[in-house]
Amino acid sequence: MFEMSMPWWEFVLRAVVVYVVLLAMIRLSGKRTMGQFTAFDMLLIVLLGNAVQNALLGKDTSMSGGLLLAATLIVLNWIVGFVTARNKRAERLLEGVPVVLARNGHVYQEVLRRELVSRDDFAKSMREAGCSEVDRIHLALLETNGHITIVVRDEAKDDERV
């Protein structure tokens, strides 16, 4: 039960490689992938876990090997969080930067398509921000976590300018 079928360092190496590759794949798949979890996204996560199980464990089924992998993955995740919290370049590389979806009443349709933001998602975010018309949008951002932030124009200030 506790006897591992390969050396401890091979577990750590496998965990590092799988973690880095999956992190890159998730990062490349776009912000919206992580911003909203649908039933399809949950299914993808379960299948990803199953797909990489053999890459992580190889032929090992010991409790020690599984616990070592879990500890390695938790430490890797902590290291990524630590580095991104202290290094702006690493943060931009691993988490990305907010993307402007709309500005001053103009929605950038090409950006919505590129970032995989549906019209329904954008409309929902407008409703949540209390914005009934596109013309009232001062700024709309796709945040690094996949959330859409909409800043509505201040009508009082717009009236003063007229």
Rosetta constraint file for C-alpha pairs under 8 A:
AtomPair CA 1 CA 61 HARMONIC 7.94 0.50
AtomPair CA 1 CA 62 HARMONIC 5.10 0.50
AtomPair CA 1 CA 63 HARMONIC 5.89 0.50
AtomPair CA 1 CA 64 HARMONIC 7.61 0.50
AtomPair CA 2 CA 62 HARMONIC 5.41 0.50
AtomPair CA 2 CA 63 HARMONIC 5.52 0.50
AtomPair CA 2 CA 64 HARMONIC 5.08 0.50
AtomPair CA 2 CA 65 HARMONIC 7.75 0.50
AtomPair CA 3 CA 62 HARMONIC 6.18 0.50
AtomPair CA 3 CA 64 HARMONIC 6.99 0.50
AtomPair CA 4 CA 8 HARMONIC 7.79 0.50
AtomPair CA 4 CA 60 HARMONIC 6.32 0.50
AtomPair CA 4 CA 61 HARMONIC 7.71 0.50
AtomPair CA 4 CA 62 HARMONIC 5.71 0.50
AtomPair CA 4 CA 64 HARMONIC 6.58 0.50
AtomPair CA 4 CA 65 HARMONIC 5.89 0.50
AtomPair CA 5 CA 59 HARMONIC 7.13 0.50
AtomPair CA 5 CA 60 HARMONIC 5.32 0.50
AtomPair CA 5 CA 62 HARMONIC 7.80 0.50
AtomPair CA 6 CA 10 HARMONIC 6.69 0.50
AtomPair CA 6 CA 11 HARMONIC 7.63 0.50
AtomPair CA 6 CA 60 HARMONIC 7.27 0.50
AtomPair CA 7 CA 11 HARMONIC 7.13 0.50
AtomPair CA 8 CA 12 HARMONIC 6.65 0.50
AtomPair CA 8 CA 65 HARMONIC 7.60 0.50
AtomPair CA 8 CA 68 HARMONIC 7.77 0.50
AtomPair CA 9 CA 13 HARMONIC 6.06 0.50
AtomPair CA 10 CA 14 HARMONIC 5.99 0.50
AtomPair CA 11 CA 15 HARMONIC 6.11 0.50
AtomPair CA 11 CA 56 HARMONIC 6.80 0.50
AtomPair CA 11 CA 57 HARMONIC 7.03 0.50
AtomPair CA 11 CA 65 HARMONIC 7.00 0.50
AtomPair CA 11 CA 68 HARMONIC 7.16 0.50
AtomPair CA 11 CA 69 HARMONIC 6.20 0.50
AtomPair CA 12 CA 16 HARMONIC 6.16 0.50
AtomPair CA 12 CA 68 HARMONIC 7.53 0.50
AtomPair CA 12 CA 69 HARMONIC 6.60 0.50
AtomPair CA 12 CA 72 HARMONIC 6.18 0.50
AtomPair CA 13 CA 17 HARMONIC 6.20 0.50
AtomPair CA 14 CA 18 HARMONIC 6.10 0.50
AtomPair CA 14 CA 55 HARMONIC 6.85 0.50
AtomPair CA 14 CA 56 HARMONIC 5.38 0.50
AtomPair CA 14 CA 57 HARMONIC 7.95 0.50
AtomPair CA 15 CA 19 HARMONIC 5.87 0.50
AtomPair CA 15 CA 56 HARMONIC 5.83 0.50
AtomPair CA 15 CA 69 HARMONIC 6.25 0.50
AtomPair CA 15 CA 72 HARMONIC 6.60 0.50
AtomPair CA 15 CA 73 HARMONIC 6.37 0.50
AtomPair CA 16 CA 20 HARMONIC 6.07 0.50
AtomPair CA 16 CA 72 HARMONIC 7.71 0.50
AtomPair CA 16 CA 73 HARMONIC 7.48 0.50
AtomPair CA 16 CA 76 HARMONIC 7.36 0.50
AtomPair CA 17 CA 21 HARMONIC 6.12 0.50
AtomPair CA 18 CA 22 HARMONIC 5.98 0.50
AtomPair CA 18 CA 52 HARMONIC 7.31 0.50
AtomPair CA 18 CA 55 HARMONIC 7.32 0.50
AtomPair CA 18 CA 56 HARMONIC 7.11 0.50
AtomPair CA 19 CA 23 HARMONIC 5.95 0.50
AtomPair CA 19 CA 73 HARMONIC 7.16 0.50
AtomPair CA 19 CA 76 HARMONIC 7.79 0.50
AtomPair CA 20 CA 24 HARMONIC 6.16 0.50
AtomPair CA 21 CA 25 HARMONIC 6.17 0.50
AtomPair CA 22 CA 26 HARMONIC 6.03 0.50
AtomPair CA 23 CA 27 HARMONIC 6.00 0.50
AtomPair CA 24 CA 28 HARMONIC 6.04 0.50
AtomPair CA 25 CA 29 HARMONIC 6.20 0.50
AtomPair CA 26 CA 30 HARMONIC 7.08 0.50
AtomPair CA 26 CA 33 HARMONIC 7.61 0.50
AtomPair CA 27 CA 31 HARMONIC 7.38 0.50
AtomPair CA 27 CA 94 HARMONIC 6.94 0.50
AtomPair CA 27 CA 95 HARMONIC 7.31 0.50
AtomPair CA 29 CA 33 HARMONIC 6.54 0.50
AtomPair CA 30 CA 34 HARMONIC 7.71 0.50
AtomPair CA 30 CA 115 HARMONIC 6.54 0.50
AtomPair CA 30 CA 116 HARMONIC 7.77 0.50
AtomPair CA 31 CA 35 HARMONIC 6.27 0.50
AtomPair CA 31 CA 115 HARMONIC 7.12 0.50
AtomPair CA 31 CA 142 HARMONIC 7.81 0.50
AtomPair CA 31 CA 143 HARMONIC 7.72 0.50
AtomPair CA 31 CA 144 HARMONIC 6.10 0.50
AtomPair CA 31 CA 145 HARMONIC 6.25 0.50
AtomPair CA 31 CA 146 HARMONIC 4.72 0.50
AtomPair CA 32 CA 36 HARMONIC 6.45 0.50
AtomPair CA 32 CA 115 HARMONIC 7.02 0.50
AtomPair CA 32 CA 116 HARMONIC 6.62 0.50
AtomPair CA 32 CA 117 HARMONIC 6.97 0.50
AtomPair CA 32 CA 145 HARMONIC 7.69 0.50
AtomPair CA 32 CA 146 HARMONIC 4.63 0.50
AtomPair CA 32 CA 147 HARMONIC 7.67 0.50
AtomPair CA 33 CA 37 HARMONIC 7.46 0.50
AtomPair CA 33 CA 41 HARMONIC 7.60 0.50
AtomPair CA 33 CA 146 HARMONIC 7.21 0.50
AtomPair CA 34 CA 145 HARMONIC 6.35 0.50
AtomPair CA 34 CA 146 HARMONIC 5.95 0.50
AtomPair CA 35 CA 145 HARMONIC 5.27 0.50
AtomPair CA 35 CA 146 HARMONIC 3.56 0.50
AtomPair CA 35 CA 147 HARMONIC 5.54 0.50
AtomPair CA 36 CA 146 HARMONIC 6.92 0.50
AtomPair CA 36 CA 147 HARMONIC 7.78 0.50
AtomPair CA 37 CA 41 HARMONIC 5.40 0.50
AtomPair CA 37 CA 42 HARMONIC 6.54 0.50
AtomPair CA 38 CA 42 HARMONIC 6.38 0.50
AtomPair CA 39 CA 43 HARMONIC 6.20 0.50
AtomPair CA 40 CA 44 HARMONIC 6.16 0.50
AtomPair CA 41 CA 45 HARMONIC 6.31 0.50
AtomPair CA 42 CA 46 HARMONIC 6.34 0.50
AtomPair CA 43 CA 47 HARMONIC 6.13 0.50
AtomPair CA 44 CA 48 HARMONIC 5.94 0.50
AtomPair CA 45 CA 49 HARMONIC 6.19 0.50
AtomPair CA 46 CA 50 HARMONIC 6.35 0.50
AtomPair CA 47 CA 51 HARMONIC 5.91 0.50
AtomPair CA 48 CA 52 HARMONIC 6.17 0.50
AtomPair CA 49 CA 53 HARMONIC 6.11 0.50
AtomPair CA 50 CA 54 HARMONIC 7.92 0.50
AtomPair CA 51 CA 55 HARMONIC 7.88 0.50
AtomPair CA 52 CA 56 HARMONIC 6.19 0.50
AtomPair CA 53 CA 57 HARMONIC 6.05 0.50
AtomPair CA 53 CA 58 HARMONIC 7.83 0.50
AtomPair CA 54 CA 58 HARMONIC 4.87 0.50
AtomPair CA 54 CA 59 HARMONIC 7.29 0.50
AtomPair CA 56 CA 69 HARMONIC 7.44 0.50
AtomPair CA 57 CA 61 HARMONIC 7.11 0.50
AtomPair CA 57 CA 65 HARMONIC 7.26 0.50
AtomPair CA 57 CA 66 HARMONIC 7.37 0.50
AtomPair CA 60 CA 65 HARMONIC 6.82 0.50
AtomPair CA 61 CA 65 HARMONIC 7.03 0.50
AtomPair CA 61 CA 66 HARMONIC 7.32 0.50
AtomPair CA 62 CA 66 HARMONIC 6.45 0.50
AtomPair CA 63 CA 67 HARMONIC 6.10 0.50
AtomPair CA 64 CA 68 HARMONIC 6.00 0.50
AtomPair CA 65 CA 69 HARMONIC 6.17 0.50
AtomPair CA 66 CA 70 HARMONIC 6.18 0.50
AtomPair CA 67 CA 71 HARMONIC 6.08 0.50
AtomPair CA 68 CA 72 HARMONIC 6.08 0.50
AtomPair CA 69 CA 73 HARMONIC 6.13 0.50
AtomPair CA 70 CA 74 HARMONIC 6.18 0.50
AtomPair CA 71 CA 75 HARMONIC 6.12 0.50
AtomPair CA 72 CA 76 HARMONIC 6.09 0.50
AtomPair CA 73 CA 77 HARMONIC 6.12 0.50
AtomPair CA 74 CA 78 HARMONIC 6.20 0.50
AtomPair CA 75 CA 79 HARMONIC 6.11 0.50
AtomPair CA 76 CA 80 HARMONIC 6.23 0.50
AtomPair CA 77 CA 81 HARMONIC 6.29 0.50
AtomPair CA 78 CA 82 HARMONIC 6.04 0.50
AtomPair CA 79 CA 83 HARMONIC 6.03 0.50
AtomPair CA 80 CA 84 HARMONIC 6.06 0.50
AtomPair CA 81 CA 85 HARMONIC 6.03 0.50
AtomPair CA 82 CA 86 HARMONIC 6.49 0.50
AtomPair CA 83 CA 87 HARMONIC 5.82 0.50
AtomPair CA 83 CA 90 HARMONIC 6.82 0.50
AtomPair CA 83 CA 91 HARMONIC 7.61 0.50
AtomPair CA 84 CA 88 HARMONIC 6.62 0.50
AtomPair CA 84 CA 89 HARMONIC 7.94 0.50
AtomPair CA 84 CA 90 HARMONIC 5.34 0.50
AtomPair CA 84 CA 91 HARMONIC 4.30 0.50
AtomPair CA 84 CA 94 HARMONIC 7.50 0.50
AtomPair CA 85 CA 91 HARMONIC 6.94 0.50
AtomPair CA 87 CA 91 HARMONIC 6.15 0.50
AtomPair CA 88 CA 92 HARMONIC 6.13 0.50
AtomPair CA 89 CA 93 HARMONIC 6.17 0.50
AtomPair CA 90 CA 94 HARMONIC 5.95 0.50
AtomPair CA 91 CA 95 HARMONIC 5.43 0.50
AtomPair CA 91 CA 96 HARMONIC 6.85 0.50
AtomPair CA 92 CA 96 HARMONIC 4.42 0.50
AtomPair CA 92 CA 97 HARMONIC 5.88 0.50
AtomPair CA 95 CA 144 HARMONIC 6.08 0.50
AtomPair CA 95 CA 145 HARMONIC 7.93 0.50
AtomPair CA 96 CA 144 HARMONIC 5.87 0.50
AtomPair CA 97 CA 143 HARMONIC 7.15 0.50
AtomPair CA 97 CA 144 HARMONIC 5.74 0.50
AtomPair CA 98 CA 141 HARMONIC 6.13 0.50
AtomPair CA 98 CA 142 HARMONIC 5.44 0.50
AtomPair CA 98 CA 143 HARMONIC 4.49 0.50
AtomPair CA 98 CA 144 HARMONIC 5.37 0.50
AtomPair CA 99 CA 141 HARMONIC 5.45 0.50
AtomPair CA 99 CA 142 HARMONIC 5.06 0.50
AtomPair CA 99 CA 143 HARMONIC 6.68 0.50
AtomPair CA 100 CA 111 HARMONIC 7.95 0.50
AtomPair CA 100 CA 139 HARMONIC 7.32 0.50
AtomPair CA 100 CA 140 HARMONIC 5.95 0.50
AtomPair CA 100 CA 141 HARMONIC 4.61 0.50
AtomPair CA 100 CA 142 HARMONIC 6.42 0.50
AtomPair CA 101 CA 107 HARMONIC 6.14 0.50
AtomPair CA 101 CA 108 HARMONIC 5.54 0.50
AtomPair CA 101 CA 109 HARMONIC 7.85 0.50
AtomPair CA 101 CA 111 HARMONIC 6.18 0.50
AtomPair CA 101 CA 112 HARMONIC 6.38 0.50
AtomPair CA 101 CA 139 HARMONIC 7.69 0.50
AtomPair CA 101 CA 140 HARMONIC 5.26 0.50
AtomPair CA 101 CA 141 HARMONIC 5.43 0.50
AtomPair CA 101 CA 142 HARMONIC 6.55 0.50
AtomPair CA 102 CA 106 HARMONIC 5.43 0.50
AtomPair CA 102 CA 107 HARMONIC 4.17 0.50
AtomPair CA 102 CA 108 HARMONIC 5.54 0.50
AtomPair CA 102 CA 137 HARMONIC 7.26 0.50
AtomPair CA 102 CA 138 HARMONIC 7.71 0.50
AtomPair CA 102 CA 139 HARMONIC 5.61 0.50
AtomPair CA 102 CA 140 HARMONIC 4.86 0.50
AtomPair CA 102 CA 141 HARMONIC 7.18 0.50
AtomPair CA 103 CA 107 HARMONIC 6.66 0.50
AtomPair CA 103 CA 137 HARMONIC 6.55 0.50
AtomPair CA 103 CA 138 HARMONIC 5.41 0.50
AtomPair CA 103 CA 139 HARMONIC 4.49 0.50
AtomPair CA 103 CA 140 HARMONIC 6.41 0.50
AtomPair CA 104 CA 135 HARMONIC 6.99 0.50
AtomPair CA 104 CA 136 HARMONIC 7.49 0.50
AtomPair CA 104 CA 137 HARMONIC 5.76 0.50
AtomPair CA 104 CA 138 HARMONIC 4.53 0.50
AtomPair CA 104 CA 139 HARMONIC 6.36 0.50
AtomPair CA 105 CA 134 HARMONIC 5.27 0.50
AtomPair CA 105 CA 135 HARMONIC 3.97 0.50
AtomPair CA 105 CA 136 HARMONIC 5.94 0.50
AtomPair CA 105 CA 137 HARMONIC 4.96 0.50
AtomPair CA 105 CA 138 HARMONIC 6.35 0.50
AtomPair CA 105 CA 139 HARMONIC 7.97 0.50
AtomPair CA 106 CA 134 HARMONIC 7.19 0.50
AtomPair CA 106 CA 135 HARMONIC 7.21 0.50
AtomPair CA 106 CA 137 HARMONIC 7.86 0.50
AtomPair CA 107 CA 134 HARMONIC 7.55 0.50
AtomPair CA 108 CA 112 HARMONIC 6.44 0.50
AtomPair CA 109 CA 113 HARMONIC 6.29 0.50
AtomPair CA 110 CA 114 HARMONIC 6.12 0.50
AtomPair CA 111 CA 115 HARMONIC 5.99 0.50
AtomPair CA 112 CA 116 HARMONIC 5.96 0.50
AtomPair CA 112 CA 117 HARMONIC 4.94 0.50
AtomPair CA 112 CA 118 HARMONIC 6.98 0.50
AtomPair CA 113 CA 117 HARMONIC 6.18 0.50
AtomPair CA 113 CA 118 HARMONIC 7.47 0.50
AtomPair CA 117 CA 121 HARMONIC 6.38 0.50
AtomPair CA 117 CA 122 HARMONIC 6.83 0.50
AtomPair CA 118 CA 122 HARMONIC 6.35 0.50
AtomPair CA 119 CA 123 HARMONIC 6.00 0.50
AtomPair CA 120 CA 124 HARMONIC 6.01 0.50
AtomPair CA 121 CA 125 HARMONIC 6.27 0.50
AtomPair CA 122 CA 126 HARMONIC 6.29 0.50
AtomPair CA 122 CA 148 HARMONIC 7.39 0.50
AtomPair CA 123 CA 127 HARMONIC 6.28 0.50
AtomPair CA 124 CA 128 HARMONIC 6.20 0.50
AtomPair CA 125 CA 129 HARMONIC 6.19 0.50
AtomPair CA 125 CA 148 HARMONIC 6.23 0.50
AtomPair CA 125 CA 149 HARMONIC 7.15 0.50
AtomPair CA 125 CA 150 HARMONIC 6.94 0.50
AtomPair CA 126 CA 130 HARMONIC 6.27 0.50
AtomPair CA 126 CA 131 HARMONIC 4.98 0.50
AtomPair CA 126 CA 132 HARMONIC 6.78 0.50
AtomPair CA 126 CA 150 HARMONIC 6.53 0.50
AtomPair CA 127 CA 131 HARMONIC 5.57 0.50
AtomPair CA 127 CA 132 HARMONIC 6.47 0.50
AtomPair CA 129 CA 149 HARMONIC 7.95 0.50
AtomPair CA 129 CA 150 HARMONIC 6.14 0.50
AtomPair CA 129 CA 151 HARMONIC 7.45 0.50
AtomPair CA 129 CA 152 HARMONIC 7.42 0.50
AtomPair CA 131 CA 136 HARMONIC 6.51 0.50
AtomPair CA 131 CA 137 HARMONIC 7.17 0.50
AtomPair CA 131 CA 152 HARMONIC 6.54 0.50
AtomPair CA 132 CA 136 HARMONIC 7.55 0.50
AtomPair CA 133 CA 137 HARMONIC 7.47 0.50
AtomPair CA 136 CA 152 HARMONIC 5.68 0.50
AtomPair CA 136 CA 153 HARMONIC 5.43 0.50
AtomPair CA 137 CA 150 HARMONIC 6.86 0.50
AtomPair CA 137 CA 151 HARMONIC 6.20 0.50
AtomPair CA 137 CA 152 HARMONIC 4.72 0.50
AtomPair CA 137 CA 153 HARMONIC 5.81 0.50
AtomPair CA 138 CA 150 HARMONIC 7.66 0.50
AtomPair CA 138 CA 151 HARMONIC 5.52 0.50
AtomPair CA 138 CA 152 HARMONIC 5.13 0.50
AtomPair CA 138 CA 153 HARMONIC 4.85 0.50
AtomPair CA 139 CA 150 HARMONIC 5.87 0.50
AtomPair CA 139 CA 151 HARMONIC 5.08 0.50
AtomPair CA 139 CA 152 HARMONIC 6.96 0.50
AtomPair CA 140 CA 148 HARMONIC 6.85 0.50
AtomPair CA 140 CA 149 HARMONIC 5.58 0.50
AtomPair CA 140 CA 150 HARMONIC 4.31 0.50
AtomPair CA 140 CA 151 HARMONIC 6.17 0.50
AtomPair CA 141 CA 148 HARMONIC 5.58 0.50
AtomPair CA 141 CA 149 HARMONIC 5.15 0.50
AtomPair CA 141 CA 150 HARMONIC 6.47 0.50
AtomPair CA 142 CA 146 HARMONIC 6.00 0.50
AtomPair CA 142 CA 147 HARMONIC 5.89 0.50
AtomPair CA 142 CA 148 HARMONIC 4.59 0.50
AtomPair CA 142 CA 149 HARMONIC 6.47 0.50
AtomPair CA 143 CA 147 HARMONIC 5.31 0.50
AtomPair CA 143 CA 148 HARMONIC 6.01 0.50
AtomPair CA 143 CA 149 HARMONIC 6.98 0.50
AtomPair CA 153 CA 158 HARMONIC 7.64 0.50
AtomPair CA 154 CA 158 HARMONIC 6.45 0.50
AtomPair CA 155 CA 159 HARMONIC 6.11 0.50
AtomPair CA 156 CA 160 HARMONIC 6.39 0.50
AtomPair CA 157 CA 161 HARMONIC 6.48 0.50
AtomPair CA 158 CA 162 HARMONIC 6.74 0.50
